[in-house]
Amino acid sequence: ITQILTGLFLAMHYTSDISTAFSSVVHICRDVNYGWLIRNLHANGASFFFICIYMHIARGLYYGSYLYKETWNIGVVLLLLVMMTAFVGYVLPWGQMSFWGATVITNLLSAVPYMGDTLVQWIWGGFSVDNATLTRFFAFHFLLPFVIAAATILHLLFLHETGSNNPAGLNSDADKISFHPYFSYKDLLGFVVMLLALTSLALFSPNLLGDPENFTPANPLVTPPHIKPEWYFLFAYAILRSIPNKLGGVLALLFSILVLMVVPILHTSKQRGLTFRPITQFLFWTLVADMIILTWIGGMPVEHPY
């Protein structure tokens, strides 16, 4: 809700043209009443969105929620949609990292056999990331949240069919309690805590999670020494960079996310969650540590002189 509201106000002042996009963001921050706050809330809101999503996925893996296959698979589709939305949104300010990030990531599609180059040019709307690319990315960034909202409703409908999971992984029909007031107040508390954390970050350290390169207007003639995406994509970027072959890297990147769809098939235990399975708990926390290490590696320069 926060992202849609702040995004709507930003869209009122933003211009999706390469000659004015960067200056329109500067205009929002300097001249529009509380524009700086709306922009900071929106930019950092994306980070909070991904923190919540990654915690939600981790919880689903820990408690075996993936056994509700339909709900889980719609969740994976939702993750891909949110990642697409965040990526096209990062291109819009048209800073150095926006431009070069878009160039690097869209170029990955050229690894697709036979039709790769045609596909990339079709997405670019030309022979490089240019005005046509920016305008269509703006359109996608505006439309995709509504697709996400529809998919979220579908996600919840399937969840209501099966009922929620619980830490014990047992049938809890006998212990069910009403949503209001027991859970509505808990949700409200969580919402207030997250909103306070987001507001604090937006007010006290708005550029903590950003890249300094993005304060420089996009210049196709100057490549930044370290091109890297936002922190929530760094794990995937580290996987991509670690494989020398282009197609191999793209496939590894894709499967690192799509592997979530295979998890329900790999479940063989009679117990649902990991509450009573210490060995699998160890493997789960190894996976969490692995993700953190990959995120750290993804943000580092490749080697000593780059």
Sequence and secondary structure as in RCSB ss.txt:
>XXXX:A:sequence
ITQILTGLFLAMHYTSDISTAFSSVVHICRDVNYGWLIRNLHANGASFFFICIYMHIARGLYYGSYLYKETWNIG
VVLLLLVMMTAFVGYVLPWGQMSFWGATVITNLLSAVPYMGDTLVQWIWGGFSVDNATLTRFFAFHFLLPFVIAA
ATILHLLFLHETGSNNPAGLNSDADKISFHPYFSYKDLLGFVVMLLALTSLALFSPNLLGDPENFTPANPLVTPP
HIKPEWYFLFAYAILRSIPNKLGGVLALLFSILVLMVVPILHTSKQRGLTFRPITQFLFWTLVADMIILTWIGGM
PVEHPY
>XXXX:A:secstr
 HHHHHHHHHHHH    TTTHHHHHHHHHHTSTTHHHHHHHHHHHHHHHHHHHHHHHHHHHHTTGGGSHHHHHHH
HHHHHHHHHHHHHHHHTT BHHHHHHHHHHHHGGGGSTTTHHHHHHHHHTSSSS HHHHHHHHHHHHHHHHHHHH
HHHHHHHHHHHH    TT S  GGG   STTHHHHHHHHHHHHHHHHHHHHHHH TTTTS GGGGSB  TT   S
S    GGGHHHHHHHHH SSHHHHHHHHHHHHHGGGTHHHH   SSSSSTT HHHHHHHHHHHHHHHHHHHHHTS
 SSTT 
